[in-house]
Amino acid sequence: MLPDGRGMLKAARPAGKIDGFVGLLAGRSKKVATIEEINAASAQGWAGEE
């Protein structure tokens, strides 16, 4: 809070880099998904479905 009663927020800085994220799940599954399967799974996830 600022002295005049206003609040100020600052954006958080990312803690990691994309290099640390790429390959994070590699080797955790033997299943290879097609792009259609990946798209369907992400659509279900965004819709709140499992």
Backbone as CSV, one residue per row, in Angstrom:
resi,resn,N_x,N_y,N_z,CA_x,CA_y,CA_z,C_x,C_y,C_z
1,MET,0.843,-1.174,0.000,0.000,0.000,0.000,0.893,1.243,0.000
2,LEU,0.459,2.200,-0.767,1.173,3.467,-0.834,0.625,4.408,0.232
3,PRO,1.380,5.446,0.606,0.939,6.363,1.659,-0.427,7.009,1.382
4,ASP,-0.768,7.179,0.106,-2.058,7.824,-0.203,-3.213,6.822,-0.239
5,GLY,-2.974,5.552,0.147,-4.028,4.561,0.214,-4.152,3.683,-1.026
6,ARG,-3.461,4.045,-2.103,-3.494,3.212,-3.304,-2.616,1.980,-3.097
7,GLY,-2.971,0.916,-3.812,-2.160,-0.293,-3.776,-1.347,-0.414,-5.056
8,MET,-0.181,-1.012,-4.959,0.653,-1.214,-6.137,1.052,-2.683,-6.202
9,LEU,0.898,-3.263,-7.379,1.303,-4.638,-7.615,2.409,-4.666,-8.651
10,LYS,3.335,-5.566,-8.475,4.385,-5.768,-9.465,4.266,-7.181,-9.995
11,ALA,4.500,-7.334,-11.281,4.458,-8.659,-11.893,5.625,-9.494,-11.385
12,ALA,5.342,-10.755,-11.129,6.400,-11.668,-10.690,7.316,-11.979,-11.856
13,ARG,8.552,-12.148,-11.573,9.519,-12.522,-12.597,9.573,-14.045,-12.664
14,PRO,9.642,-14.601,-13.868,9.723,-16.059,-13.970,10.953,-16.600,-13.250
15,ALA,10.767,-17.702,-12.534,11.862,-18.270,-11.762,12.785,-19.139,-12.606
16,GLY,12.247,-19.712,-13.667,13.048,-20.625,-14.469,13.117,-20.182,-15.912
17,LYS,13.736,-21.013,-16.709,13.847,-20.747,-18.136,13.183,-21.874,-18.895
18,ILE,12.844,-21.631,-20.134,12.184,-22.629,-20.956,13.030,-23.889,-21.090
19,ASP,14.334,-23.742,-21.047,15.227,-24.901,-21.147,14.986,-25.887,-20.013
20,GLY,14.606,-25.386,-18.844,14.324,-26.253,-17.717,12.991,-26.968,-17.851
21,PHE,12.095,-26.426,-18.646,10.774,-27.015,-18.831,10.752,-28.041,-19.953
22,VAL,11.484,-27.758,-21.017,11.501,-28.663,-22.166,12.067,-30.014,-21.725
23,GLY,11.352,-31.044,-22.006,11.792,-32.383,-21.651,11.480,-32.792,-20.230
24,LEU,10.708,-31.982,-19.518,10.388,-32.273,-18.129,9.700,-33.623,-17.963
25,LEU,8.813,-33.957,-18.898,8.078,-35.211,-18.809,8.669,-36.319,-19.672
26,ALA,9.766,-36.053,-20.324,10.378,-37.052,-21.206,10.739,-38.294,-20.422
27,GLY,10.415,-39.440,-21.003,10.759,-40.705,-20.387,9.804,-41.178,-19.308
28,ARG,8.740,-40.421,-19.019,7.810,-40.826,-17.964,6.697,-41.729,-18.482
29,SER,6.579,-41.858,-19.786,5.551,-42.705,-20.369,6.085,-43.318,-21.656
30,LYS,5.628,-44.517,-21.928,6.043,-45.158,-23.176,5.034,-44.876,-24.293
31,LYS,3.883,-44.251,-23.946,2.847,-43.957,-24.930,3.261,-42.750,-25.769
32,VAL,3.073,-42.870,-27.063,3.325,-41.767,-27.973,1.966,-41.273,-28.450
33,ALA,1.658,-40.015,-28.194,0.359,-39.457,-28.557,0.454,-38.726,-29.886
34,THR,-0.622,-38.818,-30.649,-0.694,-38.051,-31.900,-1.091,-36.624,-31.556
35,ILE,-0.928,-35.722,-32.480,-1.319,-34.335,-32.238,-2.818,-34.236,-31.977
36,GLU,-3.598,-35.104,-32.614,-5.046,-35.112,-32.379,-5.353,-35.525,-30.938
37,GLU,-4.640,-36.526,-30.432,-4.842,-36.958,-29.049,-4.413,-35.870,-28.061
38,ILE,-3.332,-35.204,-28.359,-2.862,-34.121,-27.495,-3.877,-32.986,-27.486
39,ASN,-4.385,-32.623,-28.653,-5.387,-31.560,-28.733,-6.655,-31.926,-27.978
40,ALA,-7.112,-33.173,-28.116,-8.315,-33.622,-27.411,-8.106,-33.585,-25.900
41,ALA,-6.954,-34.046,-25.444,-6.661,-34.058,-24.014,-6.595,-32.647,-23.454
42,SER,-5.975,-31.734,-24.186,-5.879,-30.354,-23.678,-7.250,-29.682,-23.692
43,ALA,-8.103,-29.983,-24.686,-9.453,-29.423,-24.716,-10.261,-29.931,-23.527
44,GLN,-10.125,-31.211,-23.205,-10.835,-31.765,-22.046,-10.346,-31.130,-20.748
45,GLY,-9.045,-30.910,-20.655,-8.480,-30.290,-19.458,-8.982,-28.874,-19.271
46,TRP,-9.028,-28.106,-20.326,-9.516,-26.719,-20.234,-11.011,-26.693,-19.931
47,ALA,-11.746,-27.721,-20.342,-13.186,-27.792,-20.082,-13.473,-28.322,-18.685
48,GLY,-12.437,-28.719,-17.945,-12.610,-29.233,-16.608,-12.968,-30.699,-16.575
49,GLU,-12.820,-31.382,-17.700,-13.109,-32.815,-17.775,-11.835,-33.610,-17.513
50,GLU,-12.007,-34.852,-17.125,-10.825,-35.703,-16.905,-10.742,-36.773,-17.947
